[in-house]
Amino acid sequence: MAKQSQLDAVRRIFADLTGALEDAAVLAAEAQATASRDDAYRQCEGLIAAVSLCLVRLHRLKRRLE
């Protein structure tokens, strides 16, 4: 039973990660309509933050699976 609950937790993490990656994809899509260099810079900063959060979550998941 414990292994099943651990697997369920891993699946929830993957689901959360999927949502975060989808949010990052929306940010990237919106950035395609950027109107200025400054706006593009802000969009880039936001996208870096979103992708960095995904990377942190992936490393945490990897450690959990080791």
C-alpha positions as CSV (number, residue, x, y, z in Angstrom):
1,M,0.0,0.0,0.0
2,A,2.8,2.4,0.8
3,K,4.3,1.9,-2.7
4,Q,1.0,2.7,-4.2
5,S,0.6,6.0,-2.2
6,Q,4.2,6.9,-3.2
7,L,3.3,6.3,-6.9
8,D,0.2,8.4,-6.5
9,A,2.3,11.2,-5.1
10,V,4.7,11.0,-8.0
11,R,1.8,11.1,-10.4
12,R,0.5,14.2,-8.7
13,I,3.9,15.8,-9.0
14,F,3.9,15.0,-12.7
15,A,0.4,16.5,-13.1
16,D,1.5,19.7,-11.3
17,L,4.6,19.8,-13.5
18,T,2.5,19.5,-16.6
19,G,0.4,22.4,-15.5
20,A,3.5,24.5,-14.8
21,L,5.0,23.7,-18.3
22,E,1.7,24.6,-19.9
23,D,1.8,27.9,-18.1
24,A,5.3,28.5,-19.4
25,A,4.1,27.6,-22.9
26,V,1.4,30.3,-22.6
27,L,4.0,32.8,-21.5
28,A,6.2,32.0,-24.5
29,A,3.2,32.2,-26.9
30,E,2.2,35.6,-25.5
31,A,5.8,36.8,-25.8
32,Q,5.5,36.3,-29.6
33,A,3.3,39.4,-29.7
34,T,5.8,41.6,-27.8
35,A,5.7,45.2,-28.8
36,S,9.1,46.5,-27.6
37,R,12.5,45.4,-26.6
38,D,11.8,46.2,-22.9
39,D,8.6,44.2,-23.1
40,A,10.5,41.3,-24.6
41,Y,13.0,41.5,-21.8
42,R,10.2,41.4,-19.1
43,Q,8.6,38.5,-21.0
44,C,11.9,36.7,-21.0
45,E,12.4,37.2,-17.3
46,G,8.9,35.8,-16.6
47,L,9.6,32.8,-18.8
48,I,13.0,32.1,-17.1
49,A,11.2,32.1,-13.7
50,A,8.5,29.7,-14.9
51,V,11.0,27.3,-16.5
52,S,13.3,27.5,-13.5
53,L,10.4,26.5,-11.2
54,C,9.8,23.5,-13.4
55,L,13.5,22.5,-13.2
56,V,13.4,22.8,-9.4
57,R,10.3,20.5,-9.3
58,L,12.0,18.0,-11.7
59,H,15.1,17.8,-9.5
60,R,13.0,17.4,-6.4
61,L,11.1,14.6,-8.1
62,K,14.3,12.9,-9.2
63,R,15.6,12.9,-5.7
64,R,12.4,11.4,-4.5
65,L,12.7,8.6,-7.0
66,E,16.3,7.7,-6.1
